[in-house]
């Protein structure tokens, strides 16, 4: 097991905990590589997986940025490669077939916020603070942060946040849609959301994630693709179980029907 990423599982929920509290859980190469390993193949060992939670150790930070100590000697080619490798990992989170929820306590800054934005949902505690301060270092976000922030809160607000380095408190982040919820116990809120997710068809969940992501892919006829997926699911065993449960006035048992 990685020393910088703790992985635990309970009742179909796998929790990835970034374990670098002395560095406020800053994302170094090992953290990003370990997260990438999980989403590429590591998740397969969890046969009843329903959702993944990503959080940081302790109450001070989800992840307070990338580890700047790894940047100082990079040349142009190395920096570009670092960015591309991080993007690949974060894209694998965004396109993961099961829900991924960021549980944010304290700071989610720079690369940390980019990681959180790659997740499908974000839940913060009341002390959560979110921002992309890379421009104060003479840089821009390197892991698709400009793109995801713009998608989440709109062009004007995203551009203002980027060029001023503004840090959103939890209430402002919630109001703008950067956070889905704020809660004194964000981990418990995340688990409550997962309990609702468990009621629904797992194939339908994965297709809903896929369809939502295609909205941002150029040249994809999302509306037509949705109709195709609707037709495929209509004749699936999962839908037959859903219809049967509805008509028989019982709870659907999706996970034994696929």
KALINJO-V879862 format. One record per residue. N is the residue number from 0. RES is the residue in three letters. OMEGA is omega in radians with two decimals (NA if undefined). Layout:
# KALINJO-V879862
[[N	RES	OMEGA] [N	RES	OMEGA]]
This chain:
# KALINJO-V879862
[[0	UNK	3.11] [1	UNK	3.10] [2	UNK	-3.08] [3	UNK	3.12] [4	UNK	3.08] [5	UNK	3.12] [6	UNK	3.12] [7	UNK	-3.11] [8	UNK	3.08] [9	UNK	3.04] [10	UNK	3.08] [11	UNK	3.12] [12	UNK	3.03] [13	UNK	3.12] [14	UNK	3.04] [15	UNK	-3.10] [16	UNK	3.09] [17	UNK	-2.98] [18	UNK	3.03] [19	UNK	-3.01] [20	UNK	-3.14] [21	UNK	3.09] [22	UNK	-3.08] [23	UNK	3.08] [24	UNK	3.10] [25	UNK	-3.07] [26	UNK	3.00] [27	UNK	-3.09] [28	UNK	-3.10] [29	UNK	3.10] [30	UNK	-3.10] [31	UNK	3.11] [32	UNK	-3.14] [33	UNK	3.07] [34	UNK	3.12] [35	UNK	3.12] [36	UNK	-3.14] [37	UNK	-3.04] [38	UNK	3.09] [39	UNK	-3.09] [40	UNK	-3.05] [41	UNK	-3.12] [42	UNK	-3.01] [43	UNK	3.13] [44	UNK	-3.12] [45	UNK	-2.96] [46	UNK	-3.12] [47	UNK	-3.06] [48	UNK	3.12] [49	UNK	-3.10] [50	UNK	3.11] [51	UNK	3.04] [52	UNK	3.05] [53	UNK	-3.12] [54	UNK	3.08] [55	UNK	-3.12] [56	UNK	3.10] [57	UNK	-3.07] [58	UNK	-3.03] [59	UNK	-3.03] [60	UNK	2.85] [61	UNK	2.97] [62	UNK	-3.02] [63	UNK	3.07] [64	UNK	3.01] [65	UNK	3.13] [66	UNK	-3.03] [67	UNK	-3.14] [68	UNK	3.12] [69	UNK	-3.06] [70	UNK	-2.81] [71	UNK	-3.08] [72	UNK	-3.10] [73	UNK	2.96] [74	UNK	-3.05] [75	UNK	-3.10] [76	UNK	3.14] [77	UNK	3.13] [78	UNK	3.10] [79	UNK	3.13] [80	UNK	3.10] [81	UNK	3.13] [82	UNK	-3.10] [83	UNK	3.12] [84	UNK	3.08] [85	UNK	3.10] [86	UNK	-3.13] [87	UNK	3.12] [88	UNK	-3.10] [89	UNK	3.06] [90	UNK	3.12] [91	UNK	3.05] [92	UNK	-3.12] [93	UNK	-3.08] [94	UNK	3.13] [95	UNK	-2.99] [96	UNK	3.08] [97	UNK	-3.11] [98	UNK	3.07] [99	UNK	-3.06] [100	UNK	3.03] [101	UNK	3.09] [102	UNK	-2.94] [103	UNK	3.00] [104	UNK	-3.14] [105	UNK	-2.97] [106	UNK	2.91] [107	UNK	-3.00] [108	UNK	3.06] [109	UNK	3.13] [110	UNK	3.10] [111	UNK	3.09] [112	UNK	3.09] [113	UNK	3.06] [114	UNK	-3.13] [115	UNK	-3.12] [116	UNK	3.07] [117	UNK	3.09] [118	UNK	-3.08] [119	UNK	3.11] [120	UNK	3.12] [121	UNK	3.11] [122	UNK	-3.09] [123	UNK	2.98] [124	UNK	-3.05] [125	UNK	-3.14] [126	UNK	-3.09] [127	UNK	3.09] [128	UNK	-3.00] [129	UNK	3.10] [130	UNK	3.09] [131	UNK	-3.04] [132	UNK	-3.04] [133	UNK	-3.09] [134	UNK	3.08] [135	UNK	3.07] [136	UNK	-3.07] [137	UNK	-3.14] [138	UNK	2.91] [139	UNK	3.06] [140	UNK	-3.05] [141	UNK	-3.05] [142	UNK	3.13] [143	UNK	-3.14] [144	UNK	-3.14] [145	UNK	-3.10] [146	UNK	-3.06] [147	UNK	3.11] [148	UNK	3.12] [149	UNK	3.09] [150	UNK	-3.03] [151	UNK	-3.01] [152	UNK	3.12] [153	UNK	-3.01] [154	UNK	-3.02] [155	UNK	-3.14] [156	UNK	3.13] [157	UNK	-3.13] [158	UNK	3.09] [159	UNK	-3.14] [160	UNK	-3.10] [161	UNK	-3.00] [162	UNK	3.02] [163	UNK	-3.05] [164	UNK	-3.06] [165	UNK	3.08] [166	UNK	-3.12] [167	UNK	2.97] [168	UNK	-3.01] [169	UNK	-3.09] [170	UNK	3.11] [171	UNK	3.12] [172	UNK	3.10] [173	UNK	-3.11] [174	UNK	-3.10] [175	UNK	-3.11] [176	UNK	3.07] [177	UNK	3.01] [178	UNK	3.04] [179	UNK	-3.12] [180	UNK	2.88] [181	UNK	-3.02] [182	UNK	3.06] [183	UNK	3.12] [184	UNK	-3.04] [185	UNK	3.12] [186	UNK	3.11] [187	UNK	3.08] [188	UNK	3.12] [189	UNK	-3.14] [190	UNK	3.08] [191	UNK	3.09] [192	UNK	3.13] [193	UNK	3.12] [194	UNK	3.07] [195	UNK	3.13] [196	UNK	-3.08] [197	UNK	-3.10] [198	UNK	-2.95] [199	UNK	-3.09] [200	UNK	-3.09] [201	UNK	3.09] [202	UNK	3.10] [203	UNK	3.10] [204	UNK	-3.11] [205	UNK	3.13] [206	UNK	3.08] [207	UNK	3.07] [208	UNK	-3.14] [209	UNK	-3.12] [210	UNK	3.13] [211	UNK	3.13] [212	UNK	-3.11] [213	UNK	3.10] [214	UNK	-3.06] [215	UNK	3.13] [216	UNK	-3.13] [217	UNK	3.02] [218	UNK	3.04] [219	UNK	3.09] [220	UNK	-3.02] [221	UNK	-3.08] [222	UNK	3.11] [223	UNK	-3.14] [224	UNK	3.09] [225	UNK	3.13] [226	UNK	3.11] [227	UNK	3.13] [228	UNK	3.09] [229	UNK	-3.14] [230	UNK	3.12] [231	UNK	-3.09] [232	UNK	-3.10] [233	UNK	-3.10] [234	UNK	-3.12] [235	UNK	3.05] [236	UNK	3.13] [237	UNK	3.13] [238	UNK	3.10] [239	UNK	3.08] [240	UNK	3.13] [241	UNK	3.11] [242	UNK	-3.11] [243	UNK	3.14] [244	UNK	3.14] [245	UNK	-3.09] [246	UNK	-3.12] [247	UNK	3.09] [248	UNK	3.08] [249	UNK	3.09] [250	UNK	3.13] [251	UNK	3.11] [252	UNK	-3.01] [253	UNK	-2.92] [254	UNK	3.00] [255	UNK	-3.05] [256	UNK	-3.07] [257	UNK	NA]]
